[in-house]
Amino acid sequence: MGLFERYLSLWVALCIVAGVSLGIALPGLFESIARLEYANVNLVVAVFIWVMIYPMMVNVDFASLKDVGKKPKGLCITLVVNWLIKPFTMAAIGILFFEYVFADLVDPETAREYIAGMILLGVAPCTAMVFVWSQLVRGDANYTLVQVSINDIIMVFAFAPLAALLLGVTDIVVPWETLLLSVILYVVIPLAAGYFTRKHLDRSGHHERIASLTAQIKPFSIMGLLATVVLLFGFQAQTIIDKPLVIVLIAIPLLIQSYGIFFIAYGWAYLWRVPFSTAAPAALIGTSNFFELAVAVAISLFGLHSGAALATVVGVLVEVPVMLSLVAFANHTRARFA
């Protein structure tokens, strides 16, 4: 990673401070941006998120699916953790903390929105940053690519029904039209654009042109992420100033969920004698979230100023330092694996 990516946690923190400061100093500007929406989708945020997602989707190589059966144990761990465990534990932890542990600190309506934001994080497994985490643990790059490709295909069909199911469990009315529109906007269209871009650039069978393009557009992806953070914390500025404890309250269950999911997947891989180069990426992809999608859907479903949007943005703040700590732990325990 370059200097900018290595200290992404710092830049995200600075953008949070900038967003809150600008939101307090220029509330009219953020109100004007908030009004630029169509069908509950804010157009400015949508553009930034597309800028973030598109480079990730170019990296998805569906040709790798032919290797799907070569390492079935790792893939089994990834799919079970991502789709049968993680969404439900996230919902359960959210309900436990915001309906019981923190019940006296947050009003019920806002608590439900925080739970909804956490659920949206839980049903969106990582698509892009997992390539970084896999590289840092010297994981099997081809296996990671297979994981991401299969997860993206499943996400196209499973994200909306699973999110609707879990949001319904928490007694939140789910506007299906908006949820399906969000999946089309933030998964299907970028995935299709990435596929056709890759197909166009890779006609010769070499990946140099793809690597060159992604290297050129990667800075725009990170800038899109940081601009989104500034906007979202600007929209939430007054709430954060009035209730700074909220950030801590949201972060606590997210931290428990992240570390818990990692150790479930990592421990399972160890007991199943999965090689480290497969085990580490399998555990990391289950722990990391596709927070870009979660943020976009939270805004579309609940609004820019909602507790759900704030919860997904806190997920951005928590994820990078958590994942780096897990990368360090994995590297430290490498010798214990086959």
C-alpha positions, 0 to 999 in steps of 0.5 A: 500500500502507498502512504495514503492507503496505509494511513487511511484510518487517519484520513477517515478521522480527519474527514469526520472532523471536517464533516462535523465542522462544516456541517455546523458552520454551513448547515445551509449547504448540506441542506441544499445537497440533501435536497438533490435526490430522486426516488429517495436516492441522493444524487451527490452521494450516489456519484461518490459511491459509484466512484468508490465501487467501480474500480473494485468491480473491475477487479472481479474476474468471473473467469476465476469461477472455474477454480471454484472447486479447488479449495472447497473448505475455505469457500465453505467457511466463507459462504457459511459465515457471510450468509448464514451466520454474520447477518443474524449475529449482527442483528442479534447483537444490535437488538441486544445492545440497543433494545436492552443494554443501551435502552436507557440511553437511546430512544426506541425509534432511533435505536431501531434505526441504529439496528437497521444500519448495523443489519445493512452492514452485516448483510453486505460482505466485503468486495474490495478491501479484502484484496488489501487484507489478503495481500497483507497476510500473503494469502492466496490471491486466486482464492481471494478472487474466487471468494469475491466473485462468488460473493458478488453473484450471491449478493445480487440475489440475496442482499435485498431479501435478507436485508428485508427479512432482518429489518422486518424482524426488528419491526422496521417497514421495508420499502421494497422498491427502494431496496431493490433500486439500491441493489440495482444501482450499487451492485448490479450496474457497477458489477456489469460496468466492471465486467464489460470494462474488464472484457474490453481491456483483457481481450488479449488475455493479459492483465496489464491493461486492467492493472494500469486502469485500476492504478489510475482510478484507485485515487478517485475511489479513495477520494470518493470514500473520503468525500462521502464520509465528509458529507455524511458526517456533515449531515449528522453534525448536529446530532453528533455535537448534541450526542457525542456518546452515540458514536461510542455506543454504535462502535461497541457492538460493531467491534464485538461483531467484527472480532467475534466473526473473525474468530469463528471463521479463523477457528473453524479454518484451524480446526478443519486444517485449512492452509493459512493462505486460504484460512486467513482470507476466508476469515478476513472477508467474513469480517470485513463489510461492503460498507459503501453499499450499506451506506448507500442503502441506509441513505436510500431507505432511511434518509441522510440524517437517519440513525441508520446512515450514521451507524453505517458510517461509524462502520467505516470508522471502525473497520480499517483499524479493526481489520489491520489489527486482525491482519497483525494477529493472523500474521503472528499466528501463521505458524500454527496453520498447515 
